[in-house]
Amino acid sequence: WSTRIDRGIATCSQFENSLGQAPGEEPMTLDDHVAYAYEALNALAYDLGVPRGTGQTPYEFIDSFPRPLRKLKKDAHELTRLYVQSAYSRQPLHPADEQALRKFWVAYNQARRRVLR
């Protein structure tokens, strides 16, 4: 797979790690950070031509992840778990889950650099 996407038109290029918020910005909850990161993941898949399908669950989406993002899959799967817990469960996220979110952003930025030009 040698798809390269122009940075100027890629939807994923507008996402940055939200954990490093600028001073003065309204603070986000951990749930907000997870939802934003999941949105970034969806944008990257969309840019690669494999968007999350209508009616496709988050776990079905992650299982059909494109080959160029295979190095991101482990961290994306953990992000998906956090997203499902946050969006569909009564069980709250724990502050320790922020570490998994940090790992996701590192892997996401590496994967994104490989596909953007």
All heavy atoms as an XYZ file, in Angstrom:
952
protein
N       0.868     -1.165      0.000
C       0.000      0.000      0.000
C       0.900      1.208      0.000
O       1.704      1.385      0.891
C      -0.864     -0.027      1.234
C      -1.887      1.068      1.301
C      -1.654      2.389      1.206
C      -3.265      0.919      1.517
N      -2.804      3.094      1.347
C      -3.822      2.205      1.543
C      -4.098     -0.148      1.696
C      -5.167      2.428      1.730
C      -5.424      0.090      1.884
C      -5.950      1.361      1.894
N       0.741      2.038     -0.980
C       1.605      3.203     -1.070
C       0.804      4.496     -1.176
O       1.271      5.468     -1.742
C       2.541      3.067     -2.269
O       1.794      2.993     -3.450
N      -0.399      4.469     -0.658
C      -1.235      5.655     -0.713
C      -0.623      6.772      0.116
O      -0.262      6.572      1.265
C      -2.651      5.345     -0.176
O      -3.217      4.318     -0.958
C      -3.532      6.570     -0.205
N      -0.480      7.914     -0.505
C      -0.013      9.115      0.196
C      -1.057     10.189     -0.047
O      -1.537     10.357     -1.151
C       1.347      9.559     -0.333
C       2.455      8.512     -0.260
C       3.070      8.393      1.077
N       3.808      9.616      1.347
C       4.428      9.872      2.472
N       4.403      9.013      3.439
N       5.072     10.993      2.653
N      -1.394     10.905      0.992
C      -2.445     11.904      0.917
C      -1.848     13.279      1.116
O      -1.004     13.475      1.996
C      -3.506     11.633      2.001
C      -4.079     10.232      1.824
C      -4.634     12.643      1.954
C      -4.333      9.536      3.106
N      -2.292     14.205      0.310
C      -1.822     15.582      0.433
C      -2.282     16.158      1.774
O      -3.473     16.118      2.104
C      -2.386     16.419     -0.718
C      -1.821     17.814     -0.723
O      -2.233     18.618      0.144
O      -0.968     18.099     -1.575
N      -1.353     16.667      2.525
C      -1.617     17.219      3.864
C      -2.672     18.323      3.818
O      -3.464     18.485      4.745
C      -0.310     17.749      4.449
C      -0.377     18.252      5.854
C       0.996     18.634      6.368
N       1.949     17.550      6.345
C       2.088     16.649      7.326
N       1.331     16.721      8.378
N       2.987     15.694      7.240
N      -2.704     19.081      2.736
C      -3.631     20.200      2.628
C      -5.089     19.796      2.498
O      -5.978     20.578      2.825
N      -5.359     18.590      2.030
C      -6.750     18.153      1.873
C      -7.138     17.046      2.846
O      -8.314     16.701      2.941
C      -7.040     17.699      0.429
C      -6.176     16.502      0.047
C      -6.875     18.838     -0.535
C      -6.592     15.843     -1.261
N      -6.185     16.515      3.570
C      -6.461     15.414      4.498
C      -7.251     15.913      5.709
O      -6.868     16.893      6.344
C      -5.157     14.778      4.961
N      -8.333     15.246      6.014
C      -9.129     15.646      7.178
C      -8.390     15.348      8.476
O      -8.583     16.046      9.471
C     -10.502     14.947      7.197
O     -10.312     13.534      7.223
C     -11.328     15.338      5.995
N      -7.534     14.351      8.458
C      -6.815     13.982      9.687
C      -5.770     15.019     10.083
O      -5.338     15.055     11.238
C      -6.178     12.610      9.550
S      -4.827     12.516      8.360
N      -5.382     15.881      9.153
C      -4.340     16.856      9.463
C      -4.816     17.949     10.412
O      -4.010     18.675     10.983
C      -3.767     17.476      8.190
O      -4.755     18.197      7.510
N      -6.121     18.053     10.616
C      -6.634     19.086     11.514
C      -6.696     18.632     12.974
O      -7.052     19.410     13.846
C      -8.000     19.561     11.040
C      -9.025     18.472     10.863
C     -10.288     18.965     10.214
O     -11.003     19.744     10.813
N     -10.573     18.509      9.014
N      -6.308     17.389     13.246
C      -6.350     16.864     14.607
C      -4.970     16.860     15.236
O      -4.002     16.436     14.617
C      -6.907     15.437     14.618
C      -8.364     15.370     14.278
C      -8.774     15.219     12.955
C      -9.323     15.473     15.257
C     -10.116     15.168     12.632
C     -10.671     15.424     14.946
C     -11.069     15.272     13.624
N      -4.906     17.329     16.467
C      -3.668     17.306     17.253
C      -3.996     16.774     18.639
O      -5.147     16.842     19.087
C      -3.065     18.704     17.353
C      -2.553     19.260     16.044
C      -1.451     18.429     15.405
O      -0.642     17.808     16.145
O      -1.386     18.400     14.166
N      -3.007     16.295     19.315
C      -3.176     15.753     20.660
C      -3.852     16.791     21.551
O      -3.293     17.837     21.847
C      -1.814     15.353     21.223
C      -1.902     14.693     22.567
O      -2.914     14.767     23.258
N      -0.827     14.044     22.948
N      -5.040     16.484     21.998
C      -5.805     17.428     22.819
C      -5.352     17.442     24.275
O      -5.746     18.331     25.032
C      -7.294     17.076     22.757
O      -7.517     15.787     23.298
N      -4.525     16.496     24.662
C      -4.056     16.456     26.049
C      -3.138     17.624     26.370
O      -2.971     17.984     27.523
C      -3.360     15.126     26.348
C      -4.274     13.905     26.309
C      -3.456     12.630     26.378
C      -5.308     13.960     27.403
N      -2.550     18.227     25.359
C      -1.678     19.375     25.550
C      -2.407     20.665     25.241
O      -1.964     21.454     24.417
N      -3.521     20.885     25.887
C      -4.321     22.074     25.627
C      -3.544     23.347     25.928
O      -2.747     23.395     26.857
C      -5.577     22.068     26.485
C      -6.607     21.038     26.070
C      -7.814     21.116     26.967
O      -7.853     20.444     27.975
N      -8.763     21.949     26.604
N      -3.815     24.354     25.140
C      -3.193     25.661     25.354
C      -3.834     26.343     26.563
O      -5.018     26.152     26.823
C      -3.363     26.522     24.107
N      -3.061     27.128     27.286
C      -3.635     27.859     28.417
C      -4.782     28.752     27.959
O      -4.743     29.338     26.891
C      -2.470     28.706     28.928
C      -1.250     28.066     28.377
C      -1.658     27.389     27.099
N      -5.804     28.816     28.775
C      -6.943     29.647     28.446
C      -8.054     28.905     27.729
O      -9.170     29.390     27.655
N      -7.760     27.735     27.174
C      -8.803     26.953     26.534
C      -9.665     26.314     27.616
O      -9.188     26.013     28.705
C      -8.204     25.842     25.658
C      -7.535     26.345     24.406
C      -7.011     25.197     23.552
O      -7.209     24.019     23.906
O      -6.407     25.493     22.515
N     -10.920     26.110     27.306
C     -11.806     25.453     28.256
C     -11.340     24.006     28.440
O     -11.107     23.298     27.460
C     -13.241     25.475     27.746
C     -14.195     24.885     28.741
C     -15.567     25.504     28.654
O     -15.709     26.592     28.090
O     -16.479     24.873     29.172
N     -11.171     23.572     29.686
C     -10.664     22.217     29.916
C     -11.639     21.149     29.407
O     -12.853     21.317     29.484
C     -10.515     22.132     31.432
C     -11.131     23.336     32.012
C     -11.426     24.298     30.913
N     -11.063     20.092     28.871
C     -11.854     18.972     28.375
C     -11.846     17.871     29.424
O     -10.853     17.691     30.131
C     -11.242     18.445     27.068
C     -11.313     19.410     25.911
S     -10.346     18.851     24.458
C     -11.253     17.406     23.937
N     -12.915     17.113     29.482
C     -12.955     15.948     30.352
C     -12.205     14.811     29.659
O     -11.946     14.871     28.444
C     -14.399     15.501     30.624
O     -14.972     15.037     29.389
C     -15.234     16.634     31.226
N     -11.903     13.769     30.405
C     -11.253     12.607     29.806
C     -12.162     11.999     28.740
O     -11.683     11.572     27.681
C     -10.890     11.577     30.882
C     -10.076     10.372     30.430
C      -8.808     10.795     29.683
C      -9.732      9.496     31.623
N     -13.464     11.989     28.990
C     -14.415     11.503     27.976
C     -14.314     12.332     26.696
O     -14.354     11.784     25.592
C     -15.851     11.568     28.505
C     -16.136     10.545     29.594
O     -15.546      9.453     29.563
O     -16.957     10.851     30.478
N     -14.181     13.653     26.837
C     -14.037     14.537     25.674
C     -12.753     14.225     24.907
O     -12.749     14.200     23.669
C     -14.016     16.008     26.094
C     -15.338     16.496     26.660
O     -16.389     15.892     26.379
O     -15.303     17.493     27.413
N     -11.666     13.999     25.634
C     -10.385     13.675     24.996
C     -10.489     12.372     24.202
O      -9.981     12.267     23.087
C      -9.270     13.550     26.030
C      -8.803     14.853     26.587
N      -8.116     15.790     25.843
C      -8.910     15.372     27.831
C      -7.821     16.834     26.598
N      -8.306     16.606     27.815
N     -11.150     11.388     24.787
C     -11.310     10.094     24.118
C     -12.168     10.253     22.863
O     -11.823      9.724     21.799
C     -11.900      9.044     25.088
C     -12.366      7.799     24.344
C     -10.876      8.676     26.155
N     -13.273     10.970     22.966
C     -14.143     11.178     21.801
C     -13.398     11.912     20.678
O     -13.526     11.569     19.501
C     -15.394     11.957     22.209
N     -12.601     12.908     21.040
C     -11.818     13.666     20.059
C     -10.784     12.761     19.390
O     -10.619     12.797     18.161
C     -11.146     14.844     20.757
C     -10.273     15.679     19.849
C     -10.830     16.619     18.991
C      -8.892     15.539     19.870
C     -10.024     17.397     18.161
C      -8.084     16.308     19.048
C      -8.655     17.224     18.193
O      -7.848     17.980     17.371
N     -10.097     11.948     20.172
C      -9.100     11.033     19.609
C      -9.764     10.013     18.682
O      -9.225      9.683     17.622
C      -8.339     10.325     20.732
N     -10.936      9.548     19.059
C     -11.651      8.592     18.214
C     -12.077      9.264     16.905
O     -12.037      8.646     15.836
C     -12.854      8.015     18.962
C     -13.461      6.839     18.249
C     -12.823      5.606     18.231
C     -14.653      6.961     17.564
C     -13.363      4.528     17.555
C     -15.206      5.891     16.883
C     -14.555      4.677     16.884
O     -15.089      3.602     16.209
N     -12.460     10.503     16.985
C     -12.795     11.265     15.780
C     -11.572     11.402     14.866
O     -11.666     11.286     13.640
C     -13.327     12.646     16.173
C     -13.933     13.433     15.061
C     -14.499     14.775     15.525
O     -14.757     14.950     16.727
O     -14.667     15.650     14.667
N     -10.404     11.624     15.459
C      -9.160     11.708     14.686
C      -8.863     10.378     13.993
O      -8.454     10.347     12.825
C      -8.000     12.099     15.599
N      -9.081      9.283     14.706
C      -8.872      7.956     14.134
C      -9.800      7.737     12.939
O      -9.375      7.248     11.895
C      -9.111      6.896     15.213
C      -8.957      5.445     14.799
C      -7.511      5.151     14.405
C      -9.397      4.539     15.943
N     -11.047      8.124     13.088
C     -12.003      7.998     11.988
C     -11.599      8.860     10.798
O     -11.761      8.455      9.646
C     -13.415      8.378     12.466
C     -14.092      7.253     13.198
O     -14.637      6.349     12.582
N     -14.054      7.299     14.513
N     -11.074     10.039     11.056
C     -10.636     10.933      9.980
C      -9.480     10.317      9.197
O      -9.444     10.396      7.961
C     -10.234     12.288     10.545
N      -8.549      9.699      9.899
C      -7.413      9.064      9.223
C      -7.886      7.906      8.349
O      -7.454      7.767      7.200
C      -6.388      8.596     10.253
C      -5.112      7.969      9.721
C      -4.374      8.911      8.774
C      -4.199      7.561     10.879
N      -8.781      7.094      8.868
C      -9.321      5.987      8.071
C     -10.090      6.517      6.862
O      -9.973      5.973      5.758
C     -10.215      5.109      8.936
N     -10.852      7.582      7.056
C     -11.583      8.209      5.953
C     -10.616      8.673      4.860
O     -10.845      8.435      3.672
C     -12.403      9.388      6.486
C     -13.068     10.200      5.418
C     -14.296      9.807      4.896
C     -12.465     11.356      4.927
C     -14.908     10.557      3.895
C     -13.075     12.102      3.941
C     -14.292     11.702      3.428
O     -14.892     12.442      2.430
N      -9.541      9.314      5.278
C      -8.558      9.802      4.315
C      -7.930      8.670      3.514
O      -7.536      8.861      2.370
C      -7.459     10.603      5.018
C      -7.950     11.943      5.524
O      -8.996     12.438      5.042
O      -7.287     12.504      6.423
N      -7.838      7.505      4.116
C      -7.266      6.346      3.433
C      -8.300      5.593      2.595
O      -7.986      4.579      1.979
C      -6.620      5.398      4.436
C      -5.338      5.926      5.055
C      -4.869      5.038      6.189
C      -4.247      6.053      3.996
N      -9.531      6.092      2.587
C     -10.562      5.473      1.760
C     -11.265      4.302      2.415
O     -11.935      3.524      1.734
N     -11.123      4.164      3.721
C     -11.793      3.080      4.441
C     -12.506      3.647      5.670
O     -12.170      3.325      6.809
C     -10.816      1.956      4.833
C     -10.453      1.102      3.653
C      -9.564      2.504      5.489
N     -13.500      4.504      5.436
C     -14.193      5.119      6.564
C     -15.023      4.099      7.330
O     -15.330      3.012      6.824
C     -15.103      6.143      5.893
C     -15.376      5.566      4.558
C     -14.100      4.864      4.162
N     -15.372      4.465      8.533
C     -16.258      3.616      9.337
C     -17.611      3.581      8.633
O     -18.175      4.623      8.287
C     -16.395      4.200     10.737
C     -17.283      3.380     11.644
C     -17.276      3.933     13.047
N     -18.355      3.322     13.811
C     -18.818      3.796     14.928
N     -18.305      4.898     15.444
N     -19.786      3.192     15.560
N     -18.105      2.389      8.407
C     -19.353      2.221      7.688
C     -20.568      2.577      8.527
O     -20.547      2.471      9.749
N     -21.622      2.983      7.848
C     -22.877      3.274      8.519
C     -23.362      1.982      9.179
O     -23.428      0.947      8.540
C     -23.932      3.774      7.503
O     -23.393      4.894      6.820
C     -25.224      4.149      8.191
N     -23.671      2.060     10.446
C     -24.125      0.883     11.176
C     -23.014     -0.019     11.656
O     -23.265     -1.023     12.320
N     -21.784      0.324     11.330
C     -20.642     -0.484     11.752
C     -20.288     -0.115     13.189
O     -20.119      1.059     13.509
C     -19.454     -0.219     10.825
C     -18.304     -1.163     10.998
C     -17.198     -0.896      9.986
O     -16.960      0.254      9.596
N     -16.524     -1.944      9.556
N     -20.170     -1.108     14.046
C     -19.827     -0.830     15.433
C     -18.364     -0.398     15.517
O     -17.574     -0.685     14.608
C     -20.026     -2.063     16.333
O     -19.025     -3.041     16.012
C     -21.421     -2.641     16.195
N     -17.988      0.256     16.610
C     -16.579      0.622     16.756
C     -15.641     -0.584     16.677
O     -14.563     -0.493     16.092
C     -16.537      1.279     18.137
C     -17.902      1.848     18.326
C     -18.820      0.838     17.689
N     -16.065     -1.729     17.228
C     -15.206     -2.918     17.175
C     -15.151     -3.522     15.778
O     -14.103     -4.010     15.349
C     -15.651     -3.954     18.199
C     -15.276     -3.568     19.610
C     -16.260     -3.364     20.570
C     -13.948     -3.379     19.984
C     -15.922     -2.987     21.864
C     -13.607     -3.005     21.263
C     -14.588     -2.816     22.205
O     -14.252     -2.444     23.485
N     -16.247     -3.478     15.035
C     -16.217     -3.944     13.646
C     -15.302     -3.044     12.819
O     -14.549     -3.517     11.967
C     -17.626     -3.942     13.052
C     -18.531     -5.007     13.612
C     -19.979     -4.843     13.200
O     -20.398     -3.724     12.831
O     -20.704     -5.851     13.264
N     -15.368     -1.758     13.088
C     -14.512     -0.805     12.385
C     -13.036     -1.097     12.640
O     -12.237     -1.165     11.709
C     -14.878      0.613     12.825
C     -13.914      1.671     12.386
C     -13.707      1.944     11.041
C     -13.211      2.413     13.317
C     -12.822      2.930     10.632
C     -12.325      3.402     12.921
C     -12.129      3.661     11.580
N     -12.672     -1.294     13.884
C     -11.262     -1.503     14.211
C     -10.768     -2.843     13.655
O      -9.612     -2.977     13.269
C     -11.000     -1.358     15.729
C      -9.531     -1.045     16.011
C     -11.393     -2.581     16.487
C      -9.089      0.284     15.514
N     -11.647     -3.840     13.565
C     -11.256     -5.136     13.007
C     -11.018     -5.069     11.502
O     -10.302     -5.899     10.954
C     -12.305     -6.197     13.330
C     -12.272     -6.613     14.791
O     -11.238     -6.372     15.465
O     -13.281     -7.164     15.271
N     -11.594     -4.067     10.830
C     -11.398     -3.924      9.386
C     -10.382     -2.833      9.051
O     -10.363     -2.307      7.946
C     -12.741     -3.591      8.715
O     -13.194     -2.313      9.124
N      -9.541     -2.535     10.004
C      -8.571     -1.449      9.857
C      -7.644     -1.678      8.670
O      -7.211     -2.807      8.417
C      -7.751     -1.361     11.141
C      -7.551      0.035     11.627
C      -8.606      0.916     11.708
C      -6.310      0.463     12.013
C      -8.424      2.207     12.164
C      -6.112      1.748     12.470
C      -7.179      2.613     12.541
N      -7.297     -0.629      7.923
C      -6.455     -0.784      6.735
C      -5.013     -1.175      7.063
O      -4.471     -0.821      8.107
C      -6.506      0.598      6.073
C      -6.912      1.531      7.145
C      -7.719      0.756      8.132
N      -4.418     -1.892      6.158
C      -3.060     -2.413      6.331
C      -2.008     -1.337      6.649
O      -1.157     -1.557      7.495
C      -2.668     -3.195      5.078
C      -1.323     -3.872      5.202
C      -1.146     -4.897      4.087
N       0.190     -5.414      4.035
C       0.684     -6.307      4.887
N      -0.062     -6.746      5.862
N       1.921     -6.751      4.769
N      -2.047     -0.159      6.024
C      -0.990      0.815      6.317
C      -1.024      1.316      7.767
O      -0.058      1.904      8.232
C      -1.244      1.966      5.364
C      -2.480      1.680      4.644
C      -2.925      0.308      4.965
N      -2.091      1.036      8.461
C      -2.196      1.495      9.840
C      -2.000      0.362     10.837
O      -2.319      0.497     12.011
C      -3.563      2.164     10.062
C      -3.841      3.377      9.205
C      -5.227      3.922      9.481
C      -2.789      4.449      9.432
N      -1.451     -0.768     10.389
C      -1.314     -1.930     11.270
C      -0.474     -1.636     12.507
O      -0.719     -2.186     13.563
C      -0.791     -3.127     10.505
C       0.636     -2.998     10.024
C       1.050     -4.219      9.205
N       2.358     -4.012      8.630
C       2.598     -3.448      7.464
N       1.597     -3.031      6.729
N       3.826     -3.288      7.025
N       0.500     -0.737     12.408
C       1.318     -0.393     13.578
C       0.518      0.424     14.590
O       0.886      0.508     15.752
C       2.575      0.363     13.165
C       3.556     -0.515     12.424
C       4.822      0.225     12.094
C       5.779     -0.705     11.368
N       7.038     -0.035     11.052
N      -0.559      1.004     14.164
C      -1.432      1.788     15.027
C      -2.526      0.921     15.651
O      -3.146      1.316     16.626
C      -2.064      2.923     14.203
C      -3.098      3.836     14.832
C      -2.501      4.582     16.026
C      -3.623      4.816     13.809
N      -2.728     -0.281     15.129
C      -3.893     -1.081     15.501
C      -3.974     -1.382     16.995
O      -5.053     -1.279     17.579
C      -3.930     -2.376     14.700
C      -5.254     -3.096     14.856
C      -5.444     -4.182     13.847
C      -6.836     -4.762     13.987
N      -7.136     -5.714     12.954
N      -2.896     -1.737     17.644
C      -2.943     -2.070     19.074
C      -3.430     -0.865     19.885
O      -4.330     -0.989     20.721
C      -1.572     -2.515     19.561
C      -1.530     -2.831     21.032
C      -0.129     -3.214     21.474
C      -0.086     -3.379     22.976
N       1.265     -3.565     23.468
N      -2.858      0.294     19.632
C      -3.253      1.494     20.357
C      -4.653      1.955     19.936
O      -5.407      2.471     20.762
C      -2.227      2.607     20.154
C      -0.888      2.228     20.766
O      -0.852      1.971     21.980
O       0.109      2.164     20.023
N      -5.007      1.757     18.675
C      -6.345      2.109     18.204
C      -7.386      1.190     18.831
O      -8.498      1.625     19.136
C      -6.405      2.024     16.683
N      -7.030     -0.062     19.043
C      -7.959     -0.989     19.690
C      -8.196     -0.562     21.141
O      -9.335     -0.588     21.628
C      -7.417     -2.421     19.628
C      -8.473     -3.433     19.861
N      -8.900     -3.781     21.111
C      -9.220     -4.164     18.990
C      -9.851     -4.687     21.023
N     -10.064     -4.931     19.740
N      -7.152     -0.141     21.829
C      -7.295      0.338     23.206
C      -8.130      1.623     23.232
O      -8.979      1.809     24.112
C      -5.925      0.570     23.839
C      -5.973      1.047     25.272
C      -6.624      0.073     26.255
O      -6.851     -1.096     25.924
O      -6.926      0.517     27.383
N      -7.906      2.512     22.281
C      -8.715      3.726     22.191
C     -10.182      3.364     21.952
O     -11.080      3.948     22.557
C      -8.230      4.638     21.060
C      -9.136      5.839     20.776
C      -9.131      6.819     21.953
C      -8.719      6.530     19.497
N     -10.424      2.383     21.106
C     -11.790      1.942     20.832
C     -12.446      1.427     22.106
O     -13.608      1.734     22.382
C     -11.803      0.868     19.728
O     -11.243      1.438     18.539
C     -13.199      0.365     19.449
N     -11.713      0.672     22.893
C     -12.237      0.180     24.167
C     -12.633      1.355     25.064
O     -13.716      1.365     25.647
C     -11.217     -0.707     24.880
C     -11.747     -1.290     26.195
C     -10.641     -1.929     27.018
N      -9.691     -0.976     27.555
C      -9.921     -0.164     28.600
N     -11.083     -0.156     29.203
N      -8.980      0.651     29.027
N     -11.754      2.349     25.156
C     -12.052      3.523     25.968
C     -13.259      4.284     25.417
O     -14.110      4.754     26.175
C     -10.838      4.453     26.031
C      -9.616      3.932     26.767
C      -8.453      4.905     26.617
C      -9.921      3.662     28.225
N     -13.337      4.393     24.100
C     -14.444      5.106     23.476
C     -15.771      4.409     23.763
O     -16.760      5.048     24.133
C     -14.216      5.222     21.961
C     -15.394      5.816     21.245
C     -15.664      7.177     21.340
C     -16.256      5.016     20.500
C     -16.764      7.734     20.702
C     -17.351      5.561     19.865
C     -17.603      6.920     19.968
O     -18.697      7.467     19.344
N     -15.793      3.091     23.598
C     -17.015      2.331     23.858
C     -17.413      2.462     25.329
O     -18.584      2.668     25.647
C     -16.835      0.855     23.439
C     -17.965     -0.018     23.960
C     -16.730      0.744     21.926
N     -16.430      2.353     26.213
C     -16.719      2.506     27.640
C     -17.281      3.894     27.933
O     -18.258      4.045     28.662
C     -15.458      2.266     28.471
C     -15.675      2.386     29.957
C     -14.408      2.114     30.743
O     -13.493      1.447     30.266
N     -14.348      2.628     31.956
N     -16.681      4.902     27.361
C     -17.101      6.275     27.599
C     -18.482      6.570     27.006
O     -19.319      7.202     27.644
C     -16.077      7.236     27.007
O     -16.521      8.559     27.077
N     -18.712      6.116     25.787
C     -19.940      6.465     25.072
C     -21.131      5.567     25.392
O     -22.267      6.027     25.336
C     -19.677      6.435     23.567
N     -20.869      4.311     25.745
C     -21.972      3.361     25.855
C     -22.114      2.688     27.223
O     -23.015      1.887     27.409
C     -21.829      2.265     24.790
C     -21.789      2.811     23.394
C     -20.599      2.848     22.669
C     -22.936      3.308     22.783
C     -20.559      3.357     21.380
C     -22.903      3.816     21.501
C     -21.707      3.839     20.811
O     -21.679      4.347     19.541
N     -21.244      2.986     28.151
C     -21.266      2.313     29.446
C     -21.480      3.311     30.571
O     -21.170      4.490     30.439
C     -19.924      1.587     29.646
O     -19.807      1.110     30.960
N     -21.948      2.810     31.664
C     -22.073      3.654     32.855
C     -20.774      3.669     33.654
O     -20.617      4.463     34.561
C     -23.194      3.148     33.753
C     -24.547      3.338     33.145
C     -25.617      2.920     34.111
N     -26.921      3.011     33.481
C     -28.031      2.674     34.058
N     -28.018      2.220     35.296
N     -29.172      2.786     33.418
N     -19.874      2.770     33.303
C     -18.584      2.694     33.999
C     -17.719      3.881     33.581
O     -17.426      4.060     32.396
C     -17.888      1.385     33.653
C     -16.597      1.180     34.378
C     -15.950     -0.153     34.003
O     -16.452     -0.891     33.173
N     -14.840     -0.440     34.623
N     -17.315      4.705     34.537
C     -16.523      5.887     34.176
C     -15.086      5.518     33.794
O     -14.567      4.474     34.193
C     -16.536      6.728     35.454
C     -16.703      5.724     36.546
C     -17.549      4.616     35.974
N     -14.484      6.380     33.005
C     -13.066      6.225     32.702
C     -12.272      6.583     33.949
O     -12.719      7.370     34.784
C     -12.663      7.133     31.543
C     -13.335      6.843     30.197
C     -12.937      7.888     29.175
C     -12.977      5.454     29.707
N     -11.084      6.015     34.058
C     -10.216      6.292     35.199
C      -9.083      7.210     34.758
O      -8.662      7.168     33.603
C      -9.637      4.982     35.750
C     -10.693      4.061     36.255
N     -11.270      4.204     37.486
C     -11.300      2.999     35.678
C     -12.182      3.262     37.657
N     -12.224      2.524     36.570
N      -8.583      8.038     35.655
C      -7.458      8.913     35.295
C      -6.277      8.139     34.695
O      -5.570      8.662     33.833
C      -7.079      9.570     36.616
C      -8.354      9.565     37.405
C      -9.058      8.280     37.016
N      -6.094      6.886     35.098
C      -5.000      6.077     34.551
C      -5.192      5.794     33.059
O      -4.220      5.502     32.351
C      -4.879      4.761     35.323
N      -6.427      5.889     32.570
C      -6.688      5.668     31.145
C      -6.049      6.745     30.273
O      -5.884      6.556     29.070
C      -8.195      5.619     30.877
C      -8.863      4.394     31.483
O      -8.213      3.327     31.526
O     -10.021      4.511     31.901
N      -5.686      7.848     30.878
C      -5.037      8.920     30.125
C      -3.716      8.450     29.516
O      -3.332      8.879     28.426
C      -4.800     10.131     31.029
C      -4.292     11.333     30.285
C      -4.165     12.557     31.171
O      -5.090     12.834     31.953
O      -3.126     13.236     31.058
N      -3.039      7.520     30.180
C      -1.772      6.999     29.655
C      -1.999      6.270     28.325
O      -1.209      6.406     27.396
C      -1.094      6.085     30.680
C       0.271      5.603     30.250
C       1.252      6.744     29.980
O       1.190      7.805     30.589
N       2.145      6.536     29.049
N      -3.079      5.488     28.252
C      -3.395      4.795     26.998
C      -3.697      5.811     25.897
O      -3.335      5.607     24.739
C      -4.585      3.861     27.203
N      -4.329      6.894     26.278
C      -4.628      7.954     25.319
C      -3.348      8.617     24.820
O      -3.201      8.896     23.631
C      -5.556      8.972     25.969
C      -6.313      9.928     25.078
C      -7.077      9.215     23.981
C      -7.256     10.770     25.915
N      -2.398      8.828     25.704
C      -1.098      9.393     25.300
C      -0.382      8.458     24.324
O       0.168      8.901     23.312
C      -0.219      9.641     26.520
C      -0.670     10.790     27.367
C       0.295     11.060     28.528
N      -0.273     12.000     29.466
C      -0.434     13.294     29.250
N      -0.049     13.810     28.106
N      -0.978     14.074     30.168
N      -0.394      7.171     24.615
C       0.231      6.184     23.719
C      -0.441      6.202     22.350
O       0.226      6.084     21.321
C       0.165      4.793     24.334
C       1.136      4.567     25.465
C       1.019      3.174     26.024
C       1.382      2.178     24.944
N       1.340      0.793     25.404
N      -1.768      6.330     22.341
C      -2.479      6.385     21.074
C      -1.987      7.552     20.233
O      -1.717      7.408     19.046
C      -4.000      6.506     21.282
C      -4.701      6.922     20.019
C      -4.930      6.001     19.007
C      -5.070      8.249     19.806
C      -5.533      6.392     17.808
C      -5.676      8.642     18.616
C      -5.902      7.714     17.616
N      -1.867      8.745     20.844
C      -1.469      9.930     20.078
C      -0.061      9.782     19.503
O       0.201     10.221     18.376
C      -1.589     11.201     20.916
C      -2.992     11.701     20.960
C      -3.829     11.731     22.039
C      -3.742     12.251     19.875
N      -5.046     12.251     21.677
C      -5.022     12.584     20.354
C      -3.459     12.487     18.541
C      -6.008     13.148     19.553
C      -4.445     13.054     17.736
C      -5.703     13.373     18.243
N       0.831      9.146     20.224
C       2.182      8.917     19.696
C       2.099      8.015     18.465
O       2.658      8.320     17.404
C       3.107      8.307     20.774
C       4.415      7.823     20.174
C       3.363      9.323     21.874
N       1.371      6.907     18.580
C       1.231      5.976     17.460
C       0.469      6.616     16.298
O       0.814      6.413     15.128
C       0.521      4.710     17.935
N      -0.555      7.398     16.612
C      -1.352      8.072     15.585
C      -0.484      9.028     14.770
O      -0.531      9.032     13.536
C      -2.502      8.833     16.256
C      -3.344      9.649     15.310
C      -4.388      9.069     14.611
C      -3.104     11.013     15.129
C      -5.179      9.817     13.748
C      -3.891     11.759     14.275
C      -4.924     11.163     13.592
O      -5.693     11.910     12.734
N       0.306      9.837     15.453
C       1.156     10.803     14.738
C       2.181     10.104     13.866
O       2.475     10.565     12.758
C       1.807     11.764     15.724
C       0.826     12.786     16.252
O      -0.085     13.212     15.556
N       0.996     13.176     17.501
N       2.722      8.979     14.331
C       3.667      8.219     13.510
C       2.979      7.659     12.267
O       3.509      7.747     11.157
C       4.297      7.092     14.329
C       5.246      7.577     15.382
C       5.707      6.467     16.311
O       5.167      5.365     16.322
N       6.714      6.767     17.119
N       1.796      7.083     12.454
C       1.053      6.517     11.322
C       0.649      7.609     10.338
O       0.751      7.432      9.125
C      -0.186      5.778     11.835
N       0.200      8.724     10.865
C      -0.229      9.830     10.002
C       0.943     10.353      9.173
O       0.783     10.653      7.986
C      -0.844     10.937     10.842
C      -1.342     12.099     10.024
C      -2.138     13.060     10.816
N      -1.387     13.602     11.958
C      -1.847     14.537     12.757
N      -3.049     15.047     12.559
N      -1.135     14.985     13.750
N       2.128     10.460      9.769
C       3.301     10.933      9.015
C       3.632      9.990      7.847
O       4.120     10.435      6.816
C       4.515     11.067      9.933
C       4.541     12.354     10.700
C       5.886     12.596     11.365
N       6.226     11.592     12.354
C       5.879     11.650     13.641
N       5.160     12.659     14.086
N       6.239     10.706     14.470
N       3.352      8.703      8.026
C       3.647      7.743      6.954
C       2.702      7.889      5.770
O       3.050      7.501      4.657
C       3.575      6.303      7.492
C       4.778      5.913      8.313
C       4.828      4.410      8.560
N       3.692      3.916      9.329
C       3.630      3.895     10.662
N       4.647      4.329     11.374
N       2.579      3.413     11.263
N       1.497      8.405      5.981
C       0.541      8.474      4.889
C       0.334      9.873      4.326
O      -0.230     10.017      3.245
C      -0.824      7.855      5.271
C      -0.677      6.391      5.599
C      -1.491      8.598      6.377
N       0.773     10.894      5.045
C       0.629     12.260      4.529
C       1.879     12.700      3.769
O       2.979     12.306      4.094
C       0.372     13.249      5.663
C      -0.952     13.123      6.410
C      -1.071     14.216      7.443
C      -2.131     13.153      5.471
N       1.674     13.534      2.775
C       2.814     14.113      2.065
C       2.708     15.605      2.080
O       1.730     16.219      2.329
C       2.921     13.597      0.634
C       1.705     13.869     -0.226
C       1.959     13.340     -1.638
N       0.700     12.963     -2.229
C       0.021     13.723     -3.077
N       0.486     14.865     -3.458
N      -1.120     13.338     -3.572
